[in-house]
């Protein structure tokens, strides 16, 4: 068996990214959609840290910013979701249907 | 990279960031001030925000004076992560103008909605800070952070009417799709970092050139995946079809003054970012992205113009019209990226996009201002029926709205014509005759649905015959936007000269050094 190299990390990151995209497109619960978005951002982080093994520290610094951004997005997302839930008592995306076309 | 921070960052760095720093301080100041203000004094927040914009603008003037004194076309700062060149300065003024007019339109609107909190103005300024970072950013880390600062502030602004279901729903949709697209965008950026070993746009560019030189017969497949993901993220942000679904909902549900702000400043910032990345960073990949842009722009113009024909909600109609305008602007990008650098089509396409964004700021904000003024105590005021007979209720507003609509349609003596003119010119210069004729055809479609609104305003009886009260702030905002729309239309030369200046044509070669 070959030792674990950069490529292995990239494959895991790509898998995470695809899982996240599928999750966003198919899941109906807003909370799970938000979690899928976090998966995508974690795929980005994994990519950046794996690449920074080759290229130096820039990637890790970018990853720290992406983590911060993910936290901010989750905070605002859950806040908006709570405001929505107060008015409509649901977290199902199919029922977010006041406006169409 | 060695040494302490004080050695690395000098006065020049902070001078270049001065407008951004000032605006941040004012945004924080509003948050603090809001705590101390009694309920009937909330207007002070709006004036503080306007003051912040004024200070920020004077910061830009200071930078310009310093650059002129040194005879430089631009200056980079903070280890090349921001570049303040004329392109940046042009967009900074544009964002500040859009934000200032939106604040004027918001004051009374928020009082009617009983949501007159200081956070609104603070978030608005924070989103402008994000935009400034996007336009000035020369490092994808800063561009990404600016994008997110702008986007997260805007999500909250869209959902600002907490008790209104449409506003909640709009914010939720905008947030989910916005965060999703940011994730895809960031994934593409991480791939470019892996390919080229740099997060700076120039580093990415030279890395791509190196990559192309190492195997000249084909394009690296990873570079294509990276380009596709980055382009998807960017198309989401400018709302090009097929990535536009969030936009009509977000525009319809948001408070109308925020809709106006989103349609001009947020869109201009997304364009600034797109131009920076596509032209400065990914220029070596242009043989790959030009067909993509052609496909997306045709889809955008077709879809948006057809969808706009059947809308009965005014905000939704203008939302689809704004998607259609993005289609025209994408054509400018097609023209400028499909020729080699010093060709005339390159400059005319670039000029077209920048001028389009300038005139669009005024005419679209004006149109949304008129719709915002339809909001009364018991009337939501965004359906076609609400604008019926506007001429008999508020004649001045109706005439101004007609000016904005004609300008949006691109009728010659008004500003909207010149944006389209340069884009069509650049298309012909670069040999895209089919695209040019298609764009002209769709412009006729546009005239039809804009005139539907005009028909409602002038030809129909008003359902509610009372006179429409217009606040002083709104009068000022409508006056400024209408004046600009007419003035740019009648005297376009000086504005074309400003745009030329921002591209560095005829004077020095700021674009030439950066673009080559």
Boltz contact constraints between the chains, C-beta under 6 A:
constraints:
  - contact:
      token1: [A, 17]
      token2: [B, 187]
      max_distance: 6.0
  - contact:
      token1: [A, 24]
      token2: [B, 180]
      max_distance: 6.0
  - contact:
      token1: [A, 33]
      token2: [B, 176]
      max_distance: 6.0
  - contact:
      token1: [A, 37]
      token2: [B, 179]
      max_distance: 6.0
  - contact:
      token1: [A, 37]
      token2: [B, 180]
      max_distance: 6.0
  - contact:
      token1: [A, 37]
      token2: [B, 183]
      max_distance: 6.0
  - contact:
      token1: [A, 40]
      token2: [B, 183]
      max_distance: 6.0
  - contact:
      token1: [A, 41]
      token2: [B, 183]
      max_distance: 6.0
  - contact:
      token1: [A, 44]
      token2: [B, 186]
      max_distance: 6.0
  - contact:
      token1: [A, 44]
      token2: [B, 187]
      max_distance: 6.0
  - contact:
      token1: [A, 44]
      token2: [B, 190]
      max_distance: 6.0
  - contact:
      token1: [A, 47]
      token2: [B, 190]
      max_distance: 6.0
  - contact:
      token1: [A, 48]
      token2: [B, 190]
      max_distance: 6.0
  - contact:
      token1: [A, 51]
      token2: [B, 193]
      max_distance: 6.0
  - contact:
      token1: [A, 51]
      token2: [B, 194]
      max_distance: 6.0
  - contact:
      token1: [A, 55]
      token2: [B, 197]
      max_distance: 6.0
  - contact:
      token1: [A, 58]
      token2: [B, 199]
      max_distance: 6.0
  - contact:
      token1: [A, 59]
      token2: [B, 193]
      max_distance: 6.0
  - contact:
      token1: [A, 62]
      token2: [B, 141]
      max_distance: 6.0
  - contact:
      token1: [A, 65]
      token2: [B, 141]
      max_distance: 6.0
  - contact:
      token1: [A, 65]
      token2: [B, 145]
      max_distance: 6.0
  - contact:
      token1: [A, 69]
      token2: [B, 148]
      max_distance: 6.0
  - contact:
      token1: [A, 72]
      token2: [B, 152]
      max_distance: 6.0
  - contact:
      token1: [A, 73]
      token2: [B, 179]
      max_distance: 6.0
  - contact:
      token1: [A, 76]
      token2: [B, 152]
      max_distance: 6.0
  - contact:
      token1: [A, 76]
      token2: [B, 155]
      max_distance: 6.0
  - contact:
      token1: [A, 77]
      token2: [B, 175]
      max_distance: 6.0
  - contact:
      token1: [A, 80]
      token2: [B, 159]
      max_distance: 6.0
  - contact:
      token1: [A, 80]
      token2: [B, 171]
      max_distance: 6.0
  - contact:
      token1: [A, 80]
      token2: [B, 172]
      max_distance: 6.0
  - contact:
      token1: [A, 80]
      token2: [B, 175]
      max_distance: 6.0
  - contact:
      token1: [A, 83]
      token2: [B, 162]
      max_distance: 6.0
  - contact:
      token1: [A, 83]
      token2: [B, 168]
      max_distance: 6.0
  - contact:
      token1: [A, 84]
      token2: [B, 168]
      max_distance: 6.0
  - contact:
      token1: [A, 84]
      token2: [B, 172]
      max_distance: 6.0
  - contact:
      token1: [A, 87]
      token2: [B, 165]
      max_distance: 6.0
  - contact:
      token1: [A, 87]
      token2: [B, 168]
      max_distance: 6.0
  - contact:
      token1: [A, 96]
      token2: [B, 169]
      max_distance: 6.0
  - contact:
      token1: [A, 98]
      token2: [B, 165]
      max_distance: 6.0
  - contact:
      token1: [A, 98]
      token2: [B, 166]
      max_distance: 6.0
  - contact:
      token1: [A, 98]
      token2: [B, 169]
      max_distance: 6.0
  - contact:
      token1: [A, 99]
      token2: [B, 249]
      max_distance: 6.0
  - contact:
      token1: [A, 99]
      token2: [B, 252]
      max_distance: 6.0
